[in-house]
């Protein structure tokens, strides 16, 4: 679990990404679309840090623990075969992969 708390400046920077739906001091909520992009990158053999960087998110901002946690979350959602979820789709299941 990540222990890094975001500053107001960091939260504002993260919110600039089209893939970030919300940020609190402790949590970054990425979109289902971003999770699909993460999965595609993983399938192509890319490292999670490389994938987030390619999509305009500085991996140092959320930190390595959160980036690896995102990878684990994506793989868990793939295994569940219910599609990727986010703040907008939680409670309804649909697939974009």
C-alpha positions, 0 to 999 in steps of 0.5 A: 500500500502506498503511504505517500500523501499528495500535495495540493500541487501534485493533485492538481498536476494529476488532475490534468491527465484525461485518465485521472477521474479524481485525486485525494491526498491518498488515492488516485482514481484512474479511468477504465480507459486508462486501465485498458491501455495499461493492459494493452501495454502489459500484453505488449511486454512493457513495464508499468512505469513505461506504460504510464509514462507513454500516456502522459502520467509521470510515474514519479507522481503517483510513485512506484507502489501505486503504479505497481498497484495499478498493474495488479488491479488491472490484472485482477479485473481481467481475471474477473472477466467483468471489464474494467471499472472506475468511478463512473462505471463502478456497479456496472460491468462492461468491457473495453478490451 
